[in-house]
């Protein structure tokens, strides 16, 4: 996530011995992949456009949670009956409610459009709202037909004024972008398209019944990508696999460990501690001590492990002074560095490549202290790459994947860090390095304020990024997921992990900020039978490996 203001506060604290930041964290765009459809596709007749298909009656099945039995061996499956979706209707954009600069445009005989279309998505008030009446509640797929103006574009979708996801079109050709498994209750609804990037031509929205959840997706192998993983690492992963699809681990980012403000706010609000403590390795980067950084994360990590909790790490990787443009403490941002990853990994910048190797070696020595103590961790390096706001994503997917694989191979084969469970969090399927480099798939979602939906569409999309079943984690979130909705929608995230700072507390005070997460929802989640907290974890040092 773009943490400009938050980390600026940390950096100033490090460099100038100040405290606090108090700035808002910009909301992240998460992506729904669109598949362009050739323009020569057959188009519906005018009669077909005018008449909605009779609505199907989609079954609202309660998601039967699998038992926590070992899942490595699955019984052969019978050949399933192909699912046939039923259409609720096609909703033409030009017949929707238009606001701001959004206006109808004649297709001028262009048969690639179903009729006319709308354009003018330029500002925050520019919207198109589809009015949908549902007779039978259930899960539906929303398919938007659109094209980008001047290139690929991403825009927001809300249901009844609540954010439910984003749609992305890859280019200027008409294509389809889908939000899958959106729950619609009986009655009238508003589906609204609004500007993120803007600049699209919008044709229509199709609403069809969604395919039932295939519970086989939760049948995950216990084999880690590192065949030499330590026994304690295998025990932790065995536990994560056993509960996947049945329980959700509570998580909280807090760089000061169990006594940090965010953890204390959670404890004071809910009476419980999260199961997962997530922290940043940033202060151990080679360039940080020169600026006055004094990392204590390993101390906090060992203390949390002694309490029986699960550890997760990410790394905001700052660079050496040669590549800094502006302040050294924010040089993990693309805008604050001159570093070009592609040149470094392709041999055009030997000094830059040497810097990468030295920094990774330095961090390997830090992580080795936990490896030597036989403490397993969920390791989430090079996160949110596809957004481009961090330097490791600014040179494109291929350069990023080279660096990711280089790190994986160095840490696994050279340093023998057999305590790492690799949580990949590149945010886009085309950036995925491959199943052999990943144990868990992660995604970061910041939906706005007080949005507690299950984010089911993104969950199922991410699950499809791997050719094998991998657990899917909400590795960062601005708003907690309502566990009741997660169960209803079959979107059983392996974890939710709320970001720190203003997303959970007020400034430097250990007092809950309800701007993003209200007390009642935190209490609901932390006391839910679906959500696991620190006190509910088993002894992970003796948990069965198989």
N, C-alpha and C positions, 0 to 999 in steps of 0.2 A: 504494500500500500504506500502511496505517496505520503510520507510522514514528515513533510517539510517542516511544519511548524513545531510538531512534537519534538523531533530530533534537533531542531535548531535550539530549543530550550535545553535539552540535555547537553548539547555541545557547548552552549554558552556556560552552562553550569560547570562543565569539565574545565573549560579554558579560563573562565573568569571567577570560578568558585561562587557562581550565582545559583539560584534555585528556581524551579517552576518554569512553566511555559505558557499554559492557559490559552493556547491557540487551538482553533478547530482543525480537525484532520479532514482534508478534502475527501469527498466520497469517491470511491473507486468505481470504474466501469467494469462490469464483468460481461463476458461475451457469450452469445448464442450463435452458433455457426449457421450461416445461410448457404444453401446450395443453389447456385444459379441454374435456371431452367432455360434451355435453348429457346430463342424467340420464335422458332417455327412451330412450337407446340400448338396442338389443336385447341381452339377456344370455344367456350360454351355459347350456345345460341342465346338470343335476347330473351326468349321464353324461359330458358333455364336460369338466366340471371334474375329474372323477375320473380321466380317461384322458389321458395325455400323448400328443401327436402324435408319430409316429415321427420320430426325429432325422434332420435333413438331413446331408449330407456337404459342408460348406462348403470350397471350395478355398482352400488357403493359398497364394496367389500371391505370389511374391517381387516386391516393388515394383520394376519396371523403371524406373530413373531416366532421365529424358529427357536428351538431350545439350544442351550449352550453345550451341545455335544460336539465332539471332534468332527471337523468338516473336510478333512483331507481326502477321505474316500467317499465318493458319491455313487449312489445306485444308478445304473444305466437308465436314461430317461426314455419314456415312451414318446413316439412321434407326436408332437402337439398339433392340435387343430389350428390351422392358420386363422389369425384374428382378422375379422372384417369390421372396419370402422364404419360407423353410421354418422352421417352428416346432420348437424343441427341446422346449419344454414350457411349461406355466403352473404357477407355484409359488405356492400360497396362503400368505399371511402367517401365518394361524393354525396352519398345519402346520409352520412353521419353528421354529427354536430361539430361544426368547424369554428375555431376561435383564433384570434390574433390575425396573423398574415396568411394562415392556411386557407386556400381557396381552390375551387374546382377549375380544372383545365380540360378542354376538349382533347380527346385522343386523336382527333383529326383523321380518323380512318385507320389508325395504327392498330392492327388486329392482335398485336401482342398484349394489349390491354383488354380487360373484360368489358370495358365500357369507357367512361371517362376516368380521370384520376384526380388526386389532390396534391398540391405542392405548397411551398411557403414555410417550411419548418426552419425558421431562422433564429427565433428568440424564445425565451422561457415561456411566454404566453401563447405560443403557436402550437395548437393541439388539434387532433382529430379524435372524436369519441364515437365509438360504435355502441349502439344501444341493443342489448341482447336480452331476450326473454327466455328463461329456462323453465320447462315444465317438469323435468325430472332431474333432481340433483345428481351429481356425479363428477367424474374426471373427464376433462376435455383437452384436446390439443388445439392450440390457436396458431393458424398458419397465416402469415402476412406476406402479401405479394407486393414487392416494391423494387426500386432501383436507387442506387446512389447517384448523386449529382457531383461529378468531378472525381469520383473514386468511391472506395468503400466507406460506409458510414454505420455508426451505432446509435441507437435511440432507445428511450425508456418506454416501458409498458407498465401501466397500472390498472388494477381492477378495483372499481369502486373507490378510487382515489388512494389506493394503497399499492406501492411498488411491488411488482411480482417478477420483474426480470428485464433484460435488455434484448433487443434484436439487432443483428448485424447483417448487412448485405455486403458482399465482398467487392462489388464493382458497379459499373454503370449499366450492366445488363439486368433485365428483370429477373428476379429470383425469389425464392421462398425462404423465410425465416420463421422458425417454429419455437413456440413455448409449449412444452409438453406437460401433461398431467396437471392441469390447472383445475382446482376444485371449484365448481359452480353450484351454489345452492339453488333451490327452486325460487323463481321470481325474476325480477328485472335487475340487470347489471349494466355497468358502464365499463367498457374496455377502452383505455385512452392511450394514444401514441403521442409522446411529447419529445421535445428536443433534448438530446444529449449532445451529439455532434450536429444534428439537424441535417438539412440539405438532402432530402429524399423526395422521390415521387412515389406516392402510396396508392395502390390500386384497390385492394380489397383485403378482407380477413375471412378465412374459412374457419368454422368451428365444427370439429368432429369428435366423436367419443374416443377416449384414450384407451390404449391397450392395457390390460391388467398387468400389474407388477409381476415379473418373473422372479420368484423367490430364489432361483438358482444363483442370482447375482450376489447373494450373501454367502454362498458356499465358496470360501476362500482357502487356498492351500496354506499350510503353515510353513512352507519352505521359504526362507528368506533369500534375498538376492545374493547375499554373502554366505556361501556354503560353510564358511568357517566361523560363523557367528558364535559368540560365547553362549554358554548354557543359560545364564541369566537373561541374555538378549532373546534367546529362543523361548524362554518361559514367558517373558513379557509379550512377545508377539503371539504366542499360543493363546494367551489370555485375550489379547485384542481380537484375534480371529474368533474365539469362542463366543464373545459377547456381541460381535458385529451382526447387525440386523435385529438385535434384541434390546440392546442398551446403548445409550449415548453417554460418553465421558464428558464431564464438565471440565472446562479449561479456562485459564485466565493468564493473560500476559502481565507480568510484573517483574521488572528488571531488578528490584531490590529484594526478591525472594519472599519467604513466608511472612516476614515482618514489614514488607512493603505496603504502601497505602492501598493498592488495588485489592490485594489479598485480604487485608483487614476490613475493607469495605464489604467484600463478599461475606466474610465471617460475621460482621456486625449486622448485616441485612438479612442473612439467611440462617445463621447459626451453624453453618457448615463451611468447610474448605473445598476448593475444587480438586478434582482428581489429578489434573494436569497443571503443572506450573511451566509456563513458556517464558524464556528469557533470551536476550540478545547477547551475542558473542562480540559485539562491536568493540568493546573496550580492550579486547585482546589483539586487535588488528595491529600489525607491525608499526604502523604510523601513529597509533594513538598515544603510547606512553610519552613520546616527544612533546605532545601537547598537554601533558599533565594527567592523562587518564590513569586510573588505578582500578583495574578490574577485580571485582570480588565475586563474580558470577559462579566460579567453581566452589567457593565456600557455601554460597546459597544453595547450589545444586546438591552438594553432599548433605546439607541439613535437610533438604526436602526428601532426598532419598531415605534418610534415616527415619523420617515420618511415614515412610511407605508410599510416597507419591510417585507419580510418573513425570519425567522431565522431557521438555521439548525445547529445541534451540533453533533460532534463525540468526543470520549474520548480515548486518549492514556494513559492508566492506569498504572502508575508506582507503585512499590511495596515497602513494608517496608524493612529496611536495612537488616534484617535477611535473606531475600531471594535474595539479590542483589549479582550478580557476576560481578564485574567490577564497572562501573559508575552508581550511583543511578538514574541519569537523563535519562538513556536509558533502564531502567528495564522493560519497556513494551515489549521489544524484548525478545523472547525465549532465544536467545544466551546470554543475559545479566542477567538471573535470574536462580535460582535453584528451583523455585516454580513449583509444580506439581498440576495442577488444579484437575485432577481426584482424587488424594489422598485427597484433601481438601473437595470436594463435596461428597466423598464417606465415610467420617468419619475417614480416616487414618491420617489426619493432622488437628486436632482440632484448633491449633493455626492459621494455614493458613485459615481455614474456618472463624474464628473470624475476621481475617484481612479483608477478603472479605466483611463480613457483616458491619464492621465498616466503610470501605471505601465507600460502597454503601450508608450507612446512611449519611455520611458526604456529599456525592454528592447530595443526596436527599434534604438536607437542602439548598444547593446552588440553585438547580432547583426550590425549593419552593419559592424563591424570585420572580421568573418569574410567577409561578403559582398564587401567591398572587396578583401580578400586572395584572393578567388575560391576560398574553402574551403567545399565543400558539407557540409551536416550533416543528420542525421536529427533532426527536431524533433518532440518529444512533449509538447506543452503540455496543461494541464488534464487530467491523467491520473487514472484510477480514479474518475471523477466519480460513477458510479452508486452507489458504496458510501456516499456521503453524508458520509464522515468529513472531506472537504475542503470548504471553504466554496463552491467553484465547483460542487459537486454537491448542496449542501444544499437548494436551492430547486427541485429537480426538473429534468426533462429539457429542457423548453422554454426556461427561463432559461439553462441551460447551453449549449444549442445557439446561442442568440442571441449569447452571449459568444464562443463558439468561432468563429462566422462573422464576428463583428466583428473578432476578432484576425486571422483569415485574410485578410480583405479589407484591413485596415489594412496588414499586413506585405507583402502581395502587390502591391496596387495603389497604395498611397500611398508606402510606403517602398521598394518594389521590391527586397525581399529575395529575390532569385532564386536563392539558394543553399539554400533550405529544401526538404527532402523531408518532407512532412507525414505523421507516424506517429500515427494516431488511436488512443487508448487509453482509451475511455470505459467499457469493461467490460460493456456491455449493448447489444443491438441497437436498443432503442427510444431510445437516446441518440445514435445515429449521425447526424451532420449532413448526410450525403449524399456520394455518390461524388465530386462536384466539389470537395470540401474535403479529400480524403484520397488519399494515395498508397499507404500501407501500413496494414494492420490490426494492432493490437497487443493483447495480453492479458497480464495479470500473474497468475501462479499460484504459490502457496506451499502445497505439498501435505503438509508435515510434515517429518520428518527422514529423510534418506537414502532418499528416494523418487525413483527414477530412471526411472520409466515415461515413455512418450512423450506422455502426456496427449492421446491421439489424439481422444477424444470432444470435448474442448474445441476442438482444432485445426479439426476439420471443422465444428463449430458456428460458430466465428468466421468461417471462410471463406464461410459462407452469409449473413453480415450485409450484404454488398455485392451490388448487382445486377450488378456487373462482377467479373471475376477480379482480386483484389488479393493481393499477397504477405501472408502471415500470420506475424507475429513474436511470439516469446515475449519480450516487452519487459522483463519482470522475472521472475525465478524464485528460489525459495529453494533448489531442488535442480536440479542439472544434468540434462539429458535424456541417457539412454543412446542414443548414435547408432545402435547396432545395433537397438534397439527402434523407433526412429523410422523407420528404413528398412523394417523388418518390417511396421510398421503403416501405412506410407504417409503418416505425419504428418511431412512434411518442412518443419519450421519454417524460416523465413528466417534467424532468429538465436535463440540463447538468450543471456540476459544475467543473470548471477547478481548478486543484490543484495550490497551491501557490508557491512562490519562483521562481526558474529558469523556471518554466513552463509559467510564464507570465511577469517576470521582471528581470532586470539585477542586480544581487547582492543587495546592499543596496540602489541602485538608483531607483527612481520612473520613470524608463524608460523601455519601452517595450523590452523584449527579443523575437526575432522572431525565436528562435531555434525550438520551438514547435508550436507556434501559430503566424501566420503572421498578420500584421495589416489589410490587405485587407479582410481576412476571419473573423476577429473579427468584422470589420465594416459591412460586409455582414450579419453576424448573428444578430448583435445588432440592425440593421435597417430593418430586415426581418419582414414581416407581420406575420410570423409563430412564432417568438420569442418574448416573453414578457419581458420587462424591468421594472425597478422600477416605472417609470413615467406612465406606462400603467396599473398598478395594480388598482383595485377598492378599495373603502373604506372597508377593511376587517372586520372592527368593526360593520358594518351595513349590510354586505352581507347576503342574505337569507340563512337560514339553510337547507331549503328543496328545 
